[in-house]
Amino acid sequence: MEENARAHLIITGRVQGVFFRVETQRAALRFGVTGWVRNQYDGSVEAVAEGTGTDVQSLIQWCHAGPPNARVDHVKITWEKHLGEFERFEVRY
């Protein structure tokens, strides 16, 4: 059985106003990842993702590219203890 993982992400670049949050939610659903995504006041996007290590890595890889109109400059990843606190992946405001 694969170990669960949790990653806290800060994505910078042109990542607001390009449907980054909703497309991240769609990608998370495809990969079976739970958590949330939201815009930050500094123009970045923040996300927390939980799932199997492979599934979380798949979402992180997707975040390095993002949706077609995004330009991702950097994805900061902080690994945290898996808490299993989410039932789905949601867009937060």
Backbone as JSON, one array per atom type, in Angstrom:
{
  "sequence": "MEENARAHLIITGRVQGVFFRVETQRAALRFGVTGWVRNQYDGSVEAVAEGTGTDVQSLIQWCHAGPPNARVDHVKITWEKHLGEFERFEVRY",
  "N": [[0.85, -1.2, 0.0], [0.56, 2.18, -0.88], [2.11, 5.02, 0.59], [0.5, 7.83, 2.13], [0.5, 11.34, 1.33], [1.14, 14.86, 1.86], [1.15, 18.07, 0.54], [2.09, 21.46, 0.61], [1.65, 24.14, -1.42], [3.01, 26.94, -3.14], [2.45, 28.84, -5.84], [3.93, 30.76, -8.29], [4.01, 33.43, -10.74], [2.34, 34.21, -13.81], [-0.47, 33.56, -12.73], [-2.95, 34.18, -11.82], [-6.25, 35.04, -12.84], [-6.31, 33.43, -15.02], [-7.76, 31.14, -14.95], [-6.55, 29.37, -13.19], [-7.15, 28.32, -10.61], [-9.65, 26.87, -10.87], [-8.91, 25.05, -12.84], [-6.88, 23.71, -11.53], [-8.39, 22.47, -9.56], [-9.89, 20.72, -11.2], [-7.81, 19.12, -12.19], [-6.92, 17.98, -9.78], [-9.16, 16.44, -9.13], [-9.06, 14.58, -11.23], [-6.7, 13.25, -10.54], [-7.35, 12.2, -8.1], [-6.94, 13.61, -5.74], [-7.27, 15.37, -2.66], [-8.1, 18.5, -0.99], [-7.36, 21.99, -1.21], [-7.42, 25.13, -3.08], [-6.4, 28.5, -3.57], [-6.39, 32.05, -4.39], [-3.76, 34.36, -3.64], [-3.05, 37.52, -2.05], [-0.7, 38.6, -3.01], [-0.52, 37.9, -5.65], [0.14, 35.32, -6.14], [-0.7, 31.77, -6.2], [-2.03, 29.6, -3.83], [-1.99, 26.3, -2.53], [-3.14, 23.28, -0.96], [-2.55, 19.9, -0.95], [-3.64, 16.57, -0.65], [-3.18, 13.05, -0.69], [-2.31, 9.91, -2.24], [1.23, 9.46, -2.43], [2.1, 9.33, -5.12], [-0.12, 10.39, -6.5], [-0.27, 13.01, -5.45], [2.21, 13.96, -6.31], [1.71, 13.91, -9.06], [-0.2, 15.97, -9.29], [1.39, 18.12, -8.46], [3.27, 18.16, -10.53], [1.56, 18.85, -12.64], [0.93, 21.45, -11.77], [3.29, 22.8, -12.26], [3.1, 23.49, -14.91], [0.43, 24.32, -15.36], [-2.76, 25.79, -16.48], [-3.48, 26.51, -20.02], [-3.16, 29.42, -20.5], [-1.59, 30.3, -18.45], [1.52, 31.3, -16.87], [3.92, 29.76, -15.27], [6.28, 30.52, -12.93], [7.55, 29.56, -10.65], [7.26, 26.86, -8.34], [6.82, 26.46, -5.09], [7.35, 23.98, -2.78], [6.26, 22.54, 0.17], [6.54, 19.89, 2.2], [4.25, 18.26, 4.29], [2.79, 16.76, 7.24], [0.52, 14.19, 6.55], [-2.89, 14.61, 7.04], [-5.45, 13.82, 6.44], [-7.77, 15.37, 6.34], [-9.57, 16.35, 4.45], [-12.45, 16.05, 2.34], [-12.87, 16.45, -0.29], [-11.61, 18.28, -3.17], [-11.37, 21.69, -3.14], [-12.12, 25.01, -4.38], [-11.08, 27.84, -2.78], [-12.06, 31.05, -1.45]],
  "CA": [[0.0, 0.0, 0.0], [1.35, 3.39, -1.0], [1.99, 5.96, 1.7], [-0.16, 9.1, 1.84], [1.36, 12.52, 1.36], [0.49, 16.18, 1.9], [2.06, 19.12, 0.08], [1.62, 22.85, 0.64], [2.25, 24.72, -2.62], [2.88, 28.35, -3.51], [2.75, 28.9, -7.27], [4.11, 32.15, -8.7], [4.06, 33.71, -12.17], [1.03, 34.73, -14.22], [-1.31, 32.44, -12.29], [-4.29, 34.66, -11.46], [-6.96, 35.54, -14.01], [-6.1, 32.49, -16.13], [-8.49, 29.93, -14.56], [-5.63, 28.44, -12.53], [-7.79, 27.62, -9.49], [-10.63, 25.88, -11.31], [-8.21, 23.98, -13.56], [-6.2, 22.91, -10.5], [-9.43, 21.62, -8.98], [-10.18, 19.66, -12.17], [-6.66, 18.2, -12.2], [-6.96, 17.25, -8.51], [-10.21, 15.42, -9.25], [-8.53, 13.53, -12.12], [-5.65, 12.5, -9.85], [-7.86, 11.66, -6.85], [-6.31, 14.37, -4.65], [-8.16, 16.25, -1.91], [-7.45, 19.7, -0.45], [-7.94, 23.27, -1.63], [-6.59, 26.08, -3.81], [-6.92, 29.88, -3.46], [-5.51, 33.15, -4.77], [-3.16, 35.14, -2.56], [-3.03, 38.94, -2.35], [0.55, 38.96, -3.7], [-0.58, 37.45, -7.03], [0.45, 33.89, -6.23], [-1.78, 30.82, -5.9], [-1.65, 28.69, -2.74], [-2.78, 25.07, -2.52], [-2.78, 22.16, -0.1], [-2.99, 18.69, -1.63], [-3.44, 15.31, 0.06], [-3.51, 11.84, -1.42], [-1.12, 9.05, -2.28], [2.43, 10.19, -2.87], [2.1, 9.39, -6.58], [-1.17, 11.31, -6.95], [0.14, 14.38, -5.08], [3.3, 14.31, -7.25], [1.08, 14.18, -10.36], [-0.78, 17.31, -9.23], [2.5, 19.08, -8.42], [3.8, 18.23, -11.89], [0.6, 19.64, -13.4], [1.03, 22.84, -11.33], [4.47, 23.41, -12.88], [2.68, 24.0, -16.22], [-0.84, 25.03, -15.19], [-3.62, 25.85, -17.66], [-2.81, 27.07, -21.2], [-2.8, 30.85, -20.48], [-0.75, 30.6, -17.28], [2.98, 31.22, -16.96], [4.39, 29.4, -13.95], [7.7, 30.81, -12.73], [8.11, 28.75, -9.57], [6.35, 26.15, -7.44], [7.46, 26.15, -3.81], [6.7, 22.81, -2.19], [6.56, 22.22, 1.54], [5.9, 18.62, 2.57], [3.69, 18.29, 5.63], [2.21, 15.5, 7.7], [-0.81, 13.9, 6.01], [-3.89, 14.67, 8.1], [-6.7, 13.23, 5.99], [-8.86, 16.23, 6.8], [-10.41, 16.84, 3.36], [-13.3, 15.07, 1.65], [-12.81, 16.76, -1.74], [-10.69, 19.38, -3.48], [-12.24, 22.85, -3.37], [-11.58, 26.35, -4.61], [-11.41, 28.73, -1.65], [-12.06, 32.47, -1.79]],
  "C": [[0.88, 1.25, 0.0], [1.07, 4.36, 0.14], [1.3, 7.25, 1.25], [0.81, 10.25, 2.03], [0.5, 13.78, 1.43], [1.52, 17.2, 1.48], [1.35, 20.46, 0.16], [2.37, 23.56, -0.48], [2.0, 26.22, -2.69], [3.35, 28.44, -4.96], [2.82, 30.37, -7.68], [4.28, 32.24, -10.21], [2.76, 34.39, -12.56], [0.03, 33.6, -13.96], [-2.68, 32.88, -11.77], [-4.94, 35.24, -12.71], [-6.81, 34.64, -15.23], [-6.76, 31.14, -15.84], [-7.61, 28.9, -13.85], [-6.33, 27.65, -11.43], [-8.75, 26.53, -9.96], [-9.95, 24.74, -12.08], [-7.39, 23.11, -12.6], [-7.19, 21.97, -9.84], [-9.75, 20.46, -9.91], [-9.05, 18.63, -12.21], [-6.65, 17.36, -10.93], [-8.01, 16.14, -8.55], [-9.75, 14.27, -10.13], [-7.53, 12.64, -11.39], [-6.11, 11.9, -8.53], [-7.26, 12.31, -5.62], [-7.36, 15.24, -3.98], [-7.38, 17.45, -1.4], [-8.15, 20.95, -0.93], [-6.92, 24.1, -2.39], [-7.23, 27.46, -3.67], [-5.88, 30.87, -3.98], [-4.97, 33.83, -3.53], [-3.09, 36.6, -3.0], [-1.78, 39.36, -3.12], [0.59, 38.48, -5.15], [-0.25, 35.99, -7.22], [-0.83, 33.07, -6.0], [-1.23, 29.86, -4.85], [-2.55, 27.47, -2.8], [-2.25, 24.11, -1.47], [-3.38, 20.93, -0.76], [-2.66, 17.47, -0.79], [-3.88, 14.14, -0.82], [-2.33, 10.89, -1.35], [0.05, 9.89, -2.77], [2.46, 10.37, -4.38], [1.08, 10.4, -7.09], [-0.82, 12.76, -6.63], [1.26, 14.83, -6.02], [2.74, 14.64, -8.63], [0.47, 15.57, -10.38], [0.32, 18.37, -9.21], [3.09, 19.25, -9.82], [2.87, 19.06, -12.77], [0.74, 21.13, -13.05], [2.26, 23.55, -11.91], [4.16, 23.98, -14.27], [1.42, 24.84, -16.09], [-1.67, 25.0, -16.46], [-2.92, 26.59, -18.81], [-2.37, 28.53, -21.11], [-1.94, 31.25, -19.29], [0.73, 30.6, -17.67], [3.48, 30.97, -15.54], [5.88, 29.65, -13.87], [8.32, 29.89, -11.69], [6.99, 28.07, -8.79], [7.16, 25.8, -6.19], [6.67, 25.04, -3.14], [7.18, 22.62, -0.77], [5.8, 20.94, 1.88], [5.48, 18.68, 4.02], [3.15, 16.91, 6.0], [0.8, 15.34, 7.12], [-1.81, 13.85, 7.17], [-5.21, 14.01, 7.72], [-7.92, 14.05, 6.34], [-9.83, 16.68, 5.71], [-11.23, 15.71, 2.74], [-13.24, 15.25, 0.15], [-11.75, 17.84, -1.94], [-11.54, 20.58, -3.86], [-11.45, 24.1, -3.69], [-12.04, 27.2, -3.44], [-11.26, 30.18, -2.09], [-11.72, 33.29, -0.58]]
}
